C-alpha cells in the first residue's frame, strides 16, 4: 500500500494481484471542482485523445489538441483557433468540455481555452480580461467569473 498527501487530498494505492481491471474510487464529502478535475484527468489518461477532427470548407483536418489555442462561438458556429488558422467544430461547447484534456478550461460562456498556450493576461476589473498568445495576433477574452480559476490553473 502506498500513501501520498497533496494539499487536502490523499492518494492511496492498494496492490491486489487478484484484481484483473484497475478500479479508481474517489471518496469525498462533496463533489467539488477539485474532485471533478481529478475525475476528468483520470478519464483522460485512459482515453488518450490527442487530436480532434476539424472542418474547413469540404475538408476534414486532424489537428493535435496541443496546437489549438482556443474554441469560441462565432455566428452560431463553434470555431477552433490555431496560431495561424481557424476551423469549424461539429461539437457544442459543453460537448467539447467533456472531451478535451484537463489543460483546457472554460473561460466564458462562449469560449474554451488551452491553458498551455497563454502568453499574457491583461486584467480588466470592470469587464473581460484579454488573453494573448505568443507568435500570433489572436486574442480571446476571459470573463470576470472565470478569471480567478484561470489564474489558479496557470500559476499553481
Secondary structure, 3 states (H helix, E strand, C coil): CEEEEECCEEEEECCCCCCCCCCCCCCCCCCCHHHHHHHHHHHHHHHCCCEEEEEECCEEEEEEHHHCCEEEEECCEEEEECCCCEEEECCCHHHHHHHCCCCEEEEECCEEEEHHHEEEEECCCCCCEEEEECCCCCEEEECHHHHHHHHHHHCC
